[in-house]
Amino acid sequence: MSKAPERPLAPEISATLPRGAEDADLVDSELELVSLEDLDWSGRDARGLRLSECELHSVALDEISFERAQLRDVAVFDSTFANMSGNEASFSRVRFERVRLTGAILAASRLENVTFADCRLDMCSLRFAQMQAVRFEGCRMEGADLYEARLGSVLFVDCDLSGVTLSNATFARSEMRGCDLSAIQNPERLRGVRMPWVDVIRIAGELASGLGIEVLDE
C-alpha cells in the first residue's frame, strides 16, 4: 500500500501585521511582514516581486505580470489573480482561500507546501510545474493544463477536474478523493494516484479509453 500524501506546512506569519503601502513599487522589490488589504493592483508589473510573512485580503491582481515572483509564508484570502502571468514563480508555505485564479499562467512554477481551499483554477496553466506537498480542496479546476507537470504528495479533495489535461504529467504519493474527472485528457497518466474504489468506478470509461479498451454495451 502506497503512503498517503504529506500535509502541507502552514504559513508562518505574525499574528499582528501593519498595513502595507497601496502605491508600492513592485518590480524586483520585496514586501515582508505586512498586511495588504482592499487593493487593486490589476495589470501591474510585479515581475520578480518577493513576498514573505504577509497576508493578502480582498486584493485584485487580475492580469498582473508575476513572472519569477516568490511567495514564502503568505496567506491569501478572498482575492483574484484571474489571467495572471506567473511563469517560473515560486510558492513556499502559502495558503490560498476563496481565491479566483481563472486563466492564470503558472507554467514552470514551483509549489511546495501550498494549500488551495475553495479556489477557482479553471483554465489555469500549470504546464511543467513542480508540486510537492500541495493540497487542493473544494476547487474548480475545469480545463486546467498539467502538461508535463511533476506532482509529488499532492492531494485533490472534492475538486472539479473535468477536462483537465494530464499529458506527460507524473504523480507520486498523490491522491484524489470525491473529484469529478469526467472528460479528463490522458487518464493513463494517473498512474501512481491513490483513489477510493467508488471514484475509480465513476471514471471507468475514461480509464478504459486511456488504455485502449473497447467497451461493449452487451
VOBA-813734 format. One record per residue (C-alpha): chain; x, y, z. Coordinates in nm, 3 decimals, always signed. Layout:
// residues N
<c: A&xx: X&yy: Y&zz: Z>
...
END
This chain:
// residues 218
<c: A&xx: +0.000&yy: +0.000&zz: +0.000>
<c: A&xx: +0.145&yy: +0.337&zz: -0.102>
<c: A&xx: +0.173&yy: +0.615&zz: +0.154>
<c: A&xx: -0.078&yy: +0.897&zz: +0.188>
<c: A&xx: +0.033&yy: +1.243&zz: +0.071>
<c: A&xx: +0.216&yy: +1.466&zz: +0.316>
<c: A&xx: +0.016&yy: +1.752&zz: +0.466>
<c: A&xx: +0.137&yy: +2.093&zz: +0.351>
<c: A&xx: +0.306&yy: +2.304&zz: +0.614>
<c: A&xx: +0.108&yy: +2.613&zz: +0.712>
<c: A&xx: +0.249&yy: +2.964&zz: +0.654>
<c: A&xx: +0.444&yy: +3.108&zz: +0.945>
<c: A&xx: +0.301&yy: +3.459&zz: +0.985>
<c: A&xx: +0.294&yy: +3.704&zz: +1.274>
<c: A&xx: -0.045&yy: +3.749&zz: +1.443>
<c: A&xx: -0.017&yy: +4.127&zz: +1.408>
<c: A&xx: +0.091&yy: +4.289&zz: +1.083>
<c: A&xx: +0.099&yy: +4.657&zz: +0.984>
<c: A&xx: -0.091&yy: +4.759&zz: +0.673>
<c: A&xx: +0.121&yy: +4.778&zz: +0.359>
<c: A&xx: +0.150&yy: +5.077&zz: +0.127>
<c: A&xx: -0.100&yy: +5.098&zz: -0.157>
<c: A&xx: +0.134&yy: +5.251&zz: -0.416>
<c: A&xx: +0.437&yy: +5.029&zz: -0.353>
<c: A&xx: +0.685&yy: +4.974&zz: -0.636>
<c: A&xx: +0.653&yy: +4.604&zz: -0.723>
<c: A&xx: +0.917&yy: +4.517&zz: -0.984>
<c: A&xx: +1.202&yy: +4.315&zz: -0.826>
<c: A&xx: +1.101&yy: +4.456&zz: -0.487>
<c: A&xx: +1.048&yy: +4.288&zz: -0.151>
<c: A&xx: +0.749&yy: +4.317&zz: +0.081>
<c: A&xx: +0.760&yy: +4.145&zz: +0.418>
<c: A&xx: +0.569&yy: +4.147&zz: +0.746>
<c: A&xx: +0.274&yy: +4.347&zz: +0.608>
<c: A&xx: -0.098&yy: +4.301&zz: +0.551>
<c: A&xx: -0.226&yy: +4.405&zz: +0.209>
<c: A&xx: -0.598&yy: +4.482&zz: +0.216>
<c: A&xx: -0.859&yy: +4.606&zz: -0.034>
<c: A&xx: -0.604&yy: +4.691&zz: -0.303>
<c: A&xx: -0.643&yy: +4.688&zz: -0.679>
<c: A&xx: -0.314&yy: +4.603&zz: -0.844>
<c: A&xx: -0.472&yy: +4.466&zz: -1.161>
<c: A&xx: -0.247&yy: +4.489&zz: -1.465>
<c: A&xx: +0.055&yy: +4.599&zz: -1.260>
<c: A&xx: +0.410&yy: +4.486&zz: -1.338>
<c: A&xx: +0.528&yy: +4.275&zz: -1.043>
<c: A&xx: +0.798&yy: +4.068&zz: -1.208>
<c: A&xx: +1.049&yy: +3.940&zz: -0.953>
<c: A&xx: +0.836&yy: +4.054&zz: -0.656>
<c: A&xx: +0.921&yy: +3.881&zz: -0.327>
<c: A&xx: +0.651&yy: +3.847&zz: -0.060>
<c: A&xx: +0.733&yy: +3.696&zz: +0.278>
<c: A&xx: +0.534&yy: +3.665&zz: +0.600>
<c: A&xx: +0.242&yy: +3.858&zz: +0.451>
<c: A&xx: -0.135&yy: +3.837&zz: +0.438>
<c: A&xx: -0.348&yy: +3.950&zz: +0.142>
<c: A&xx: -0.718&yy: +4.026&zz: +0.194>
<c: A&xx: -0.955&yy: +4.124&zz: -0.090>
<c: A&xx: -0.670&yy: +4.216&zz: -0.326>
<c: A&xx: -0.727&yy: +4.233&zz: -0.704>
<c: A&xx: -0.427&yy: +4.112&zz: -0.901>
<c: A&xx: -0.601&yy: +4.031&zz: -1.228>
<c: A&xx: -0.373&yy: +4.028&zz: -1.534>
<c: A&xx: -0.074&yy: +4.115&zz: -1.320>
<c: A&xx: +0.276&yy: +4.031&zz: -1.451>
<c: A&xx: +0.404&yy: +3.795&zz: -1.184>
<c: A&xx: +0.694&yy: +3.621&zz: -1.359>
<c: A&xx: +0.969&yy: +3.497&zz: -1.125>
<c: A&xx: +0.773&yy: +3.618&zz: -0.821>
<c: A&xx: +0.850&yy: +3.445&zz: -0.490>
<c: A&xx: +0.593&yy: +3.396&zz: -0.213>
<c: A&xx: +0.705&yy: +3.247&zz: +0.115>
<c: A&xx: +0.490&yy: +3.226&zz: +0.431>
<c: A&xx: +0.195&yy: +3.404&zz: +0.271>
<c: A&xx: -0.182&yy: +3.369&zz: +0.319>
<c: A&xx: -0.423&yy: +3.499&zz: +0.054>
<c: A&xx: -0.797&yy: +3.539&zz: +0.122>
<c: A&xx: -1.092&yy: +3.646&zz: -0.096>
<c: A&xx: -0.872&yy: +3.780&zz: -0.375>
<c: A&xx: -0.842&yy: +3.750&zz: -0.754>
<c: A&xx: -0.548&yy: +3.652&zz: -0.974>
<c: A&xx: -0.751&yy: +3.594&zz: -1.293>
<c: A&xx: -0.537&yy: +3.578&zz: -1.610>
<c: A&xx: -0.223&yy: +3.641&zz: -1.408>
<c: A&xx: +0.104&yy: +3.575&zz: -1.592>
<c: A&xx: +0.327&yy: +3.399&zz: -1.341>
<c: A&xx: +0.580&yy: +3.187&zz: -1.530>
<c: A&xx: +0.861&yy: +3.049&zz: -1.312>
<c: A&xx: +0.703&yy: +3.179&zz: -0.992>
<c: A&xx: +0.782&yy: +3.013&zz: -0.659>
<c: A&xx: +0.538&yy: +2.943&zz: -0.373>
<c: A&xx: +0.651&yy: +2.802&zz: -0.039>
<c: A&xx: +0.424&yy: +2.765&zz: +0.267>
<c: A&xx: +0.140&yy: +2.956&zz: +0.101>
<c: A&xx: -0.235&yy: +2.925&zz: +0.159>
<c: A&xx: -0.495&yy: +3.044&zz: -0.093>
<c: A&xx: -0.852&yy: +3.055&zz: +0.037>
<c: A&xx: -1.150&yy: +3.163&zz: -0.175>
<c: A&xx: -0.917&yy: +3.297&zz: -0.443>
<c: A&xx: -1.000&yy: +3.318&zz: -0.814>
<c: A&xx: -0.714&yy: +3.217&zz: -1.044>
<c: A&xx: -0.918&yy: +3.159&zz: -1.360>
<c: A&xx: -0.688&yy: +3.153&zz: -1.661>
<c: A&xx: -0.377&yy: +3.214&zz: -1.452>
<c: A&xx: -0.049&yy: +3.109&zz: -1.613>
<c: A&xx: +0.186&yy: +2.937&zz: -1.370>
<c: A&xx: +0.397&yy: +2.748&zz: -1.621>
<c: A&xx: +0.728&yy: +2.613&zz: -1.490>
<c: A&xx: +0.640&yy: +2.733&zz: -1.140>
<c: A&xx: +0.741&yy: +2.560&zz: -0.818>
<c: A&xx: +0.481&yy: +2.497&zz: -0.545>
<c: A&xx: +0.592&yy: +2.349&zz: -0.214>
<c: A&xx: +0.370&yy: +2.325&zz: +0.095>
<c: A&xx: +0.081&yy: +2.508&zz: -0.072>
<c: A&xx: -0.292&yy: +2.481&zz: +0.001>
<c: A&xx: -0.577&yy: +2.590&zz: -0.227>
<c: A&xx: -0.913&yy: +2.589&zz: -0.044>
<c: A&xx: -1.239&yy: +2.675&zz: -0.224>
<c: A&xx: -1.048&yy: +2.836&zz: -0.509>
<c: A&xx: -1.107&yy: +2.864&zz: -0.883>
<c: A&xx: -0.826&yy: +2.743&zz: -1.108>
<c: A&xx: -1.036&yy: +2.676&zz: -1.416>
<c: A&xx: -0.838&yy: +2.706&zz: -1.741>
<c: A&xx: -0.525&yy: +2.759&zz: -1.530>
<c: A&xx: -0.193&yy: +2.662&zz: -1.687>
<c: A&xx: +0.038&yy: +2.457&zz: -1.466>
<c: A&xx: +0.246&yy: +2.324&zz: -1.754>
<c: A&xx: +0.588&yy: +2.200&zz: -1.642>
<c: A&xx: +0.505&yy: +2.297&zz: -1.281>
<c: A&xx: +0.672&yy: +2.113&zz: -0.993>
<c: A&xx: +0.446&yy: +2.048&zz: -0.694>
<c: A&xx: +0.544&yy: +1.897&zz: -0.361>
<c: A&xx: +0.309&yy: +1.870&zz: -0.061>
<c: A&xx: +0.021&yy: +2.058&zz: -0.226>
<c: A&xx: -0.348&yy: +2.029&zz: -0.132>
<c: A&xx: -0.646&yy: +2.128&zz: -0.350>
<c: A&xx: -0.974&yy: +2.119&zz: -0.157>
<c: A&xx: -1.314&yy: +2.212&zz: -0.297>
<c: A&xx: -1.155&yy: +2.375&zz: -0.602>
<c: A&xx: -1.290&yy: +2.428&zz: -0.953>
<c: A&xx: -1.018&yy: +2.326&zz: -1.198>
<c: A&xx: -1.212&yy: +2.257&zz: -1.518>
<c: A&xx: -0.987&yy: +2.258&zz: -1.822>
<c: A&xx: -0.667&yy: +2.316&zz: -1.624>
<c: A&xx: -0.347&yy: +2.224&zz: -1.808>
<c: A&xx: -0.098&yy: +1.999&zz: -1.623>
<c: A&xx: +0.111&yy: +1.911&zz: -1.926>
<c: A&xx: +0.439&yy: +1.758&zz: -1.809>
<c: A&xx: +0.378&yy: +1.872&zz: -1.451>
<c: A&xx: +0.552&yy: +1.680&zz: -1.170>
<c: A&xx: +0.321&yy: +1.615&zz: -0.875>
<c: A&xx: +0.462&yy: +1.467&zz: -0.556>
<c: A&xx: +0.247&yy: +1.424&zz: -0.245>
<c: A&xx: -0.044&yy: +1.617&zz: -0.397>
<c: A&xx: -0.400&yy: +1.573&zz: -0.267>
<c: A&xx: -0.721&yy: +1.666&zz: -0.452>
<c: A&xx: -1.039&yy: +1.659&zz: -0.241>
<c: A&xx: -1.387&yy: +1.732&zz: -0.381>
<c: A&xx: -1.246&yy: +1.914&zz: -0.684>
<c: A&xx: -1.390&yy: +1.958&zz: -1.032>
<c: A&xx: -1.115&yy: +1.825&zz: -1.258>
<c: A&xx: -1.333&yy: +1.775&zz: -1.563>
<c: A&xx: -1.147&yy: +1.822&zz: -1.888>
<c: A&xx: -0.809&yy: +1.856&zz: -1.718>
<c: A&xx: -0.509&yy: +1.782&zz: -1.942>
<c: A&xx: -0.255&yy: +1.537&zz: -1.796>
<c: A&xx: -0.035&yy: +1.479&zz: -2.099>
<c: A&xx: +0.313&yy: +1.367&zz: -1.982>
<c: A&xx: +0.228&yy: +1.454&zz: -1.620>
<c: A&xx: +0.369&yy: +1.229&zz: -1.347>
<c: A&xx: +0.229&yy: +1.155&zz: -1.000>
<c: A&xx: +0.397&yy: +1.016&zz: -0.689>
<c: A&xx: +0.242&yy: +0.961&zz: -0.345>
<c: A&xx: -0.066&yy: +1.153&zz: -0.460>
<c: A&xx: -0.439&yy: +1.106&zz: -0.400>
<c: A&xx: -0.777&yy: +1.209&zz: -0.542>
<c: A&xx: -1.099&yy: +1.185&zz: -0.340>
<c: A&xx: -1.451&yy: +1.276&zz: -0.449>
<c: A&xx: -1.333&yy: +1.454&zz: -0.763>
<c: A&xx: -1.511&yy: +1.498&zz: -1.096>
<c: A&xx: -1.274&yy: +1.351&zz: -1.357>
<c: A&xx: -1.516&yy: +1.340&zz: -1.647>
<c: A&xx: -1.365&yy: +1.404&zz: -1.992>
<c: A&xx: -1.017&yy: +1.410&zz: -1.840>
<c: A&xx: -0.740&yy: +1.407&zz: -2.101>
<c: A&xx: -0.471&yy: +1.136&zz: -2.088>
<c: A&xx: -0.620&yy: +0.941&zz: -1.794>
<c: A&xx: -0.342&yy: +0.684&zz: -1.829>
<c: A&xx: -0.114&yy: +0.943&zz: -1.662>
<c: A&xx: -0.299&yy: +0.884&zz: -1.333>
<c: A&xx: -0.054&yy: +0.602&zz: -1.263>
<c: A&xx: +0.070&yy: +0.643&zz: -0.904>
<c: A&xx: -0.252&yy: +0.810&zz: -0.778>
<c: A&xx: -0.448&yy: +0.666&zz: -0.482>
<c: A&xx: -0.826&yy: +0.683&zz: -0.524>
<c: A&xx: -1.131&yy: +0.536&zz: -0.345>
<c: A&xx: -1.291&yy: +0.246&zz: -0.530>
<c: A&xx: -1.617&yy: +0.434&zz: -0.584>
<c: A&xx: -1.424&yy: +0.709&zz: -0.764>
<c: A&xx: -1.243&yy: +0.453&zz: -0.981>
<c: A&xx: -1.578&yy: +0.307&zz: -1.090>
<c: A&xx: -1.707&yy: +0.655&zz: -1.173>
<c: A&xx: -1.429&yy: +0.714&zz: -1.429>
<c: A&xx: -1.413&yy: +0.357&zz: -1.562>
<c: A&xx: -1.500&yy: +0.481&zz: -1.910>
<c: A&xx: -1.217&yy: +0.735&zz: -1.916>
<c: A&xx: -0.969&yy: +0.478&zz: -1.784>
<c: A&xx: -1.076&yy: +0.220&zz: -2.042>
<c: A&xx: -1.040&yy: +0.475&zz: -2.320>
<c: A&xx: -0.693&yy: +0.572&zz: -2.198>
<c: A&xx: -0.586&yy: +0.207&zz: -2.203>
<c: A&xx: -0.735&yy: +0.149&zz: -2.546>
<c: A&xx: -1.004&yy: -0.088&zz: -2.419>
<c: A&xx: -1.316&yy: -0.111&zz: -2.633>
<c: A&xx: -1.622&yy: -0.126&zz: -2.406>
<c: A&xx: -1.914&yy: -0.340&zz: -2.525>
<c: A&xx: -2.274&yy: -0.246&zz: -2.450>
<c: A&xx: -2.391&yy: -0.609&zz: -2.430>
END
